[in-house]
Every structure is written in C-alpha cells, then in structure tokens.
C-alpha cells in the first residue's frame, strides 16, 4: 500500500460515492476503483459494500478507517512541524555547547540574536556537554550547531573560531600559592591536580601545557564540569587549571593568573559541512560570524 491509496480510501469513505470521490481527487473513476481493489487485495478484506448507488464501509473498513485517519493526521502534523521549523520567519535551533561557555557567552549571543525583530519567532533548545559528546551528537543530527574545542581529523565538520577563553589556576583559600597572583606550570606541579576528563577539549590543552614544560602532573581526580572541579579545590584537595568562569565566585577559592604564552583556549562554532541547515540555523550561524568579526575589528 502507499500514501495515495490511504488518502483515496479516506475520501471515498467520507463521500460514499465513487464518481464524486474521483472528481474530488481529480483522478478517473477506474483509477480510484483499481486503487481500492488493490488495497483490499493486500489487506485480504472487503472495505466497502454497495448500498444503492453509493458505497459504505464494511465492519473491516470501519476498523481500518480509524487507523488511516490517525496515520494521515500524524503525517499532516509532521508536515506542519517541518514547515514551521524551516520557515524563514520562524524556526527552531538545536544548540549545544561546552559548559564553560554556557554561563556568559551563549546567553549573550542568543539574547543578542533574539533582540532583532525578524528573529523573535525563532526558538532554541540548548544542551551542555564535553567536546567528544557534542561532536558525536552533531554527527547524528541531534544538534544543528555546537560550540566546542577543535578536534583534528574531522573532515566533515567545519570549525569557525568565535571566542577566546583565558585559562587560570584556582587554589583553595589559604594555599601557599595564594599570594603569588601569577603562577607558572612549574609552580603548581608540586601540588595534586584536579583536571578535566580525557573526553574534554580542555584536557588536551592542559596535557600540552605540562608536556611543553616537561612535567608529569599528579592528577588525582577528573571531572567533566567546572563546578565539581572547583568544589574539590575548595575542599583543599588540590589545584586546577580551568577556563575563567564566573561560577568560581560561588566557592572559597582564589583565582591566579597562569604565566604562560599558552594561557588561552579558542572556542569554535562547529557544524556539518554537507548537511542542509534550515533558514533559522543559517541565520544564527551568520549572526555569530558577523558578530565575531565585529568583536575582532
């Protein structure tokens, strides 16, 4: 069976007359008759019976009508939803990002985008995660755009640099390094290190810092999020290198400047190269690109 057969069946059931149904469907009566006969043969049951010059549903036809109406309604709802999502005046964006940009950068960029009158009907669903998870779900079409670290050998992903984050060191209040203000990798190496998990884009950056300094860090615990890392530092269990984030103000820790030329982390907007982007997503992507250019000028 196919969608046309279901639609023909529904119209014939409503009008109860082959000629009128064929006229409404703009097809010939023999075409309609053949379609219904084929459908009945496939189902193995008669769907209509004659009643004078009209036809009415059999008991099997009435049962089938319930499911056909439900299916066609769902298909129509799906069609309407797709039209809404890709409409030029509205639409929906599935956006995901690293936790470190969820406190200030993402709210700021989304708010700025929605303040433009022509974007007021566009809606967002937002998600957080580490770079590995973000890329995994981007490839599986769960997300339209993501903000993440760059991962090499991802030929199908386009990376556009949009935001540079500073790296800092946090230590518990009263820590021996607290009064230094600025510390090097060598300064922190004697202390236990609380770090990001290996799935995080930040972990590769931190590993590179220690590799360049030819130091093996003493990593005692790994987390995906800054809150958990900062909480453990506050509990006097070690020090951490993190992106500068307002959430650390909620903990009894001291922020120190990291004295290295590699104390920055670039955040990228990423999307799939050969995938269609609906108008709302394309508009948001271009807004980010233009805003980044303005900020850098």
ABEGO torsion letter per residue (X at the ends): XBAAAAAAAAAAAAAGBAAAAAAAAGBBAAAAAAAAAAAAAAAGBBABBBBEABBBBBAAAAAAAAAAAAAAAAAAAAAAAAAAAABAABEBBBBBBBAAAAAAAAAAAAAAAAABAAAAABBBBBBBEBAAAAAAAAAAGABABBBBBBBBGBAABBBBBABBBBBBBBBBBGBAAAAAGBBBAAAAAABBBBBBBAABAAAAAAAAAAAAAGBBBBBABBBABAAAAAAAAAAGAEBBBBBBBAAAAABBBBBBBBBBAAABBBBBBBBBAABBBBAAAAAAAAAAAAAAAAAAX
